[in-house]
Amino acid sequence: MGANSLIDALVVNPAVIMTVGAVLCIFVPSALRRVFMLAFVAASAFQLYKLGLGEFGAVTLFGETLTTVRVDRLARLFGIVFHIAAALNIIYAWHEKDRAQSFATIAYPAAALGGVLAGDMITLFVWWELAAITSVFFVWAPGTRSTYLAGMRYLAIQVLSGVLLLGGVVLVFRDTGSFAFGEIGLRDPSGAIKISGLVLFLAFGIKCAFPLLHNWVQDAYPKSTLSGTIVLSIFTTKLAVYSLARAFPGTHELIYIGAVMTLFPIFFALIENDLRKVLCYSINNQVGFMVVGIGVGTAAAMNGAVGYAFSNIIFESLLFMSLSAAMYRTGSSKATDLGGLYKSMPLTMTFCMIAALSIAAFPFFAGFVTKGLIIDGVAGEHMFWIWLVMLFASAGVLEHAGIKIPYFTFFAHDSGKRVKEAPPMMLAAMSVAAVLCIGIGVWPEPLYALLPYQDQIAGYEPYTPWHIIEQLQLLLFAILAFALLIAWKWYPAEVPSVNLDTDWFYRIPGRNLLAWIAGATRALWNVMWSVIFRRVEVIIGRIYLVHGPEGQLARSWPIGFMALWTAIVLGAVLIITFIA
């Protein structure tokens, strides 16, 4: 690899620009740090715009050409929304003075951006691991033992994903002789599952929070700082969604995995008291819609999957922002501790309602014009049961994210808390996100123009009578169901509780199993060491008897005796030489 080509590859990469900004911001005074960070995000966005579509930053490694930057329509879509989200997060956390968090606030999006722009799997692996390392700073930031342990669990699962990715890269290179990051697929032409594809599938699935692999989201994200939770909610799972869209489009297993992802979080979210955990379950649910679209794999469904990822990043960020603002003022995100905040935080409440309407896919909000693409893609393939699951899951989203979050935060019972409105910079970030939620919903054409399959999206009209009536019927039914459940007191009561998820298996019996294995290993080592030590003692004792001060070899032998032995040895040598 030539030094000049490597430098050129680094200079041309927008993600490197943001990474340099992340390192330099550590040394900038806190008063100017956020302006400095925004400047580097703007410089990265300008570089992405200036590059246009194409492949850049080619370098040679061990005779193989690596494409460190690839900007096609798919990568550009994610690159644009990652820059928007990074800028909003910087503005929202303007009050944050901690250098480590400031570094992670720009370094983590930079790593995710680098993964999105990677044209080869070696470059993807490097940014993949950097994303894991930089994101854990948010979990560790509060500095408590519980956050330290959660951060270690989070880091372990992310590193596992990276190890599987590296193994998959090696296996794919063995199969194809190339490091190119393109469509890989789970099966070979005969229909048999490829080991290389399966390993990569699992690597992406961990980061995408597939069912049974999802617990790190609910474990780590709520333990982060207020602003850190917002940043974490955006980049990791969306980088995985992009990777699935790149490597596994049309993989039918994803349809059923995604369908399960849309369903199971609903039930956990309904009974959860910690509203930040509710939104973490919402992440699983929302990513499920995208995974279904990728699994269907048609142009319409793929447009829906990546378009929904774009809009979801904005409105789910706004939900996290509004809830974090309430937590910033009250010190709690528990439904039992909140309520009645609309009286003292009306602007934050308004922004939360806009986000709720967007995630519930109400007409004229961002979710409506993008989620409909996925549902239409499923319907177009005549997958009736999956289509039905999508409708049910859409109603479930309204129940837990569209209604529960704003209702129990700002309405419900009056907690008696009278606090100040959110700080001005938080309001500024939320207002921009709210404008985008409404703007995309009212005028979706600019977003549609960014989607990868333009032939399919041309002429698509989201606001047909059928689309509007179908969605309004669904939403009104969900609202009615919520109202009746509340009136009849059948809705799960908001009480302080600990809800068990599948992470119980590795956090309780798993931890006990590890403790038993450690104890058994220690005992076995002690036994083996004692046996070996006794053997060594015996050997040393025998050596001492022969070579010690009073041993046989230490005795003084007569000259004649030594001469005799010398003659015997020389005679033996002569005989052996003669025979040879």
Secondary structure, 3 states (H helix, E strand, C coil): CCHHHHHHHHHHCHHHHHHHHHHHHHHCCHHHHHHHHHHHHHHHHHHHHHHCCEEEEEEEECCEEEEEEEECHHHHHHHHHHHHHHHHHHHHCCCCCCHHHHHHHHHHHHHHHHHHHCCEHHHHHHHHHHHHHHHHHHHHCCCCHHHHHHHHHHHHHHHHHHHHHHHHHHHHHHHHCCCECCCCCCECCCCCECHHHHHHHHHHHHHHCCCCCCHHHHHHHHHCCHHHHHHHHHHHHHHHHHHHHHHCCCCCHHHHHHHHHHHHHHHHHHHCCEHHHHHHHHHHHHHHHHHHHHHHCCHHHHHHHHHHHHHHHHHHHHHHHHHHHHHHHHCCCECCCCCCHHHCCHHHHHHHHHHHHHHCCCCCCHHHHHHHHHHHHHHHCCCHHHHHHHHHHHHHHHHHHHHHHHHHHHCCCCCCCCCCCCCHHHHHHHHHHHHHHHHHHHCCHHHHCCCCCHHHHCCCCCCCHHHHHHHHHHHHHHHHHHHHHHHCCCCCCCCCCCCCCCCHHHHCHHHHHHHHHHHHHHHHHHHHHHHHHHHHHHHHHHHHHHHCCCCHHHCCCCHHHHHHHHHHHHHHHHHHHHHC
